[in-house]
């Protein structure tokens, strides 16, 4: 004797409901995880780069080290910005490489942070590895991506699309140095 499984319509509705729950869960996780990773870059801008600039340490470039010092000029060329600060710093026991640029058009100037930090074992963006992820955090536009063993961020007060375009120009340069 066979056990009835319900009508095809009931099975279809329950399958669709399960699919919606799974998609919703994946979407929630991806948004939450991306936000957590964006916080790393946005917080570094505020706690490290901007603090250094505000404390009068602008102009420093000695702390990039052998690996990232050669990256400075290509970044400046691609960003068409002026160097404000380039150094390393540590916030909450996490080391960062920061390049802060002054970028302006039409008489307005904004500071742009190019930030790299080593990626932890569980720190990877959901979705496509190496893809450019964009959003906002703490009032800043953030573009971020994985580059070898690093998380890379372009954080600024620019609107989202100009920040994304700048990050797209800088990504191949950062990849060239971070993936070696």
C-alpha positions as CSV (number, residue, x, y, z in Angstrom):
1,X,0.0,0.0,0.0
2,X,1.4,3.3,-1.0
3,X,1.3,6.4,1.2
4,X,-0.2,9.5,-0.5
5,X,2.3,12.4,-0.7
6,X,-0.2,15.2,-1.4
7,X,-1.3,16.9,-4.5
8,X,1.3,18.2,-7.0
9,X,0.2,21.7,-6.1
10,X,0.9,21.2,-2.4
11,X,4.4,19.7,-3.2
12,X,5.1,22.6,-5.6
13,X,4.1,25.2,-3.0
14,X,6.2,23.6,-0.2
15,X,9.2,23.3,-2.6
16,X,8.9,27.0,-3.5
17,X,8.6,28.0,0.2
18,X,11.7,26.0,1.0
19,X,13.6,27.6,-1.9
20,X,12.6,31.1,-0.7
21,X,13.8,30.3,2.8
22,X,17.1,29.1,1.5
23,X,17.6,32.1,-0.8
24,X,16.7,34.5,2.0
25,X,19.1,32.8,4.4
26,X,22.0,33.0,1.8
27,X,21.2,36.6,1.0
28,X,21.1,37.5,4.7
29,X,24.4,35.8,5.3
30,X,26.0,37.5,2.3
31,X,24.8,41.0,3.3
32,X,25.9,40.5,6.9
33,X,29.3,39.1,6.0
34,X,30.0,41.8,3.4
35,X,29.1,44.5,6.0
36,X,31.4,43.0,8.6
37,X,34.3,43.0,6.0
38,X,33.4,46.6,5.0
39,X,33.7,47.6,8.7
40,X,37.3,46.6,8.7
41,X,38.2,49.1,6.0
42,X,35.9,51.9,7.2
43,X,37.1,51.6,10.7
44,X,40.8,51.6,9.6
45,X,40.2,54.8,7.7
46,X,38.8,56.6,10.8
47,X,41.0,55.0,13.5
48,X,44.3,55.0,11.7
49,X,44.6,57.0,8.5
50,X,42.5,59.9,9.4
51,X,44.0,60.0,12.9
52,X,47.5,60.1,11.5
53,X,46.6,62.9,9.1
54,X,44.8,64.9,11.8
55,X,47.9,64.5,14.1
56,X,50.1,66.3,11.6
57,X,51.9,63.2,10.3
58,X,51.0,63.9,6.7
59,X,53.8,63.3,4.2
60,X,55.2,60.2,5.8
61,X,56.0,57.4,3.3
62,X,58.6,55.3,5.1
63,X,56.5,52.6,6.5
64,X,55.2,50.8,3.4
65,X,58.1,48.4,3.5
66,X,59.9,46.6,0.6
67,X,56.7,44.9,-0.6
68,X,54.4,47.9,-0.9
69,X,56.7,50.9,-1.4
70,X,57.0,50.2,-5.2
71,X,53.2,50.3,-5.4
72,X,53.0,53.9,-4.3
73,X,53.9,55.7,-7.6
74,X,51.6,53.5,-9.8
75,X,48.7,54.2,-7.3
76,X,49.4,57.9,-7.4
77,X,49.5,57.8,-11.2
78,X,46.3,55.8,-11.6
79,X,44.4,57.8,-9.0
80,X,45.6,61.2,-10.3
81,X,45.8,62.2,-6.7
82,X,48.3,63.9,-4.4
83,X,50.0,61.9,-1.7
84,X,49.0,63.0,1.9
85,X,50.2,60.0,3.9
86,X,51.6,56.5,3.3
87,X,52.6,54.3,6.2
88,X,51.6,51.3,8.3
89,X,49.6,51.4,11.5
90,X,48.0,49.0,13.9
91,X,44.5,49.2,15.3
92,X,43.2,46.6,17.7
93,X,46.2,44.4,17.0
94,X,45.5,44.4,13.3
95,X,48.2,45.7,11.0
96,X,47.3,48.0,8.0
97,X,49.1,49.5,5.1
98,X,47.5,52.9,4.3
99,X,48.0,55.3,1.4
100,X,45.9,58.5,1.8
101,X,45.5,60.6,-1.2
102,X,44.0,64.1,-1.8
103,X,41.8,64.0,-4.8
104,X,39.9,66.9,-6.2
105,X,38.0,68.3,-9.1
106,X,36.3,71.7,-9.5
107,X,37.8,73.2,-6.4
108,X,36.6,70.4,-4.1
109,X,39.0,68.1,-2.4
110,X,38.4,64.8,-0.7
111,X,40.7,62.3,1.0
112,X,40.9,58.8,-0.4
113,X,42.2,55.9,1.7
114,X,43.8,52.9,0.0
115,X,44.0,50.2,2.7
116,X,45.5,46.8,2.8
117,X,45.4,44.3,5.7
118,X,46.2,40.6,5.8
119,X,43.2,38.4,5.4
120,X,42.2,36.1,8.2
121,X,41.4,32.5,7.5
122,X,37.7,33.1,7.5
123,X,37.8,36.6,5.9
124,X,36.5,36.2,2.4
125,X,33.7,37.9,0.6
126,X,30.7,35.9,-0.2
127,X,30.0,35.5,-3.9
128,X,32.9,35.8,-6.3
129,X,36.4,35.8,-4.9
130,X,38.4,38.6,-6.3
131,X,35.3,40.6,-7.4
132,X,34.9,44.2,-6.5
133,X,32.4,44.7,-3.7
134,X,30.9,48.1,-3.2
135,X,28.7,49.8,-0.6
136,X,28.7,52.3,2.2
137,X,29.8,52.2,5.8
138,X,29.9,54.9,8.4
139,X,29.1,57.5,5.8
140,X,31.9,56.5,3.5
141,X,31.8,54.8,0.1
142,X,33.7,51.5,0.3
143,X,35.0,49.4,-2.5
144,X,36.7,46.2,-1.4
145,X,38.2,43.0,-2.8
146,X,40.5,40.1,-1.9
147,X,44.0,40.3,-3.3
148,X,46.1,37.2,-2.5
149,X,46.4,37.0,1.2
150,X,45.1,40.6,1.7
151,X,41.8,42.5,2.0
152,X,42.1,45.7,0.0
153,X,39.8,48.7,0.4
154,X,39.3,52.0,-1.3
155,X,37.4,54.2,1.2
156,X,36.3,57.8,0.6
157,X,33.6,60.4,0.9
158,X,33.2,60.3,-2.9
159,X,29.8,59.2,-4.2
160,X,29.6,55.4,-4.7
161,X,30.1,55.3,-8.5
162,X,33.3,57.5,-8.6
163,X,34.7,55.5,-5.7
164,X,33.9,52.2,-7.6
165,X,35.6,53.5,-10.8
166,X,38.7,54.5,-8.9
167,X,38.8,51.1,-7.2
168,X,38.5,49.4,-10.6
169,X,41.5,51.4,-11.8
170,X,43.6,50.6,-8.6
171,X,42.6,46.9,-8.3
172,X,45.1,45.6,-11.0
173,X,47.9,47.6,-9.4
174,X,47.1,46.4,-5.9
175,X,46.8,42.8,-7.2
176,X,50.2,43.0,-8.8
177,X,51.9,43.8,-5.5
178,X,49.7,42.0,-3.0
179,X,49.6,38.7,-4.8
180,X,53.4,38.3,-4.9
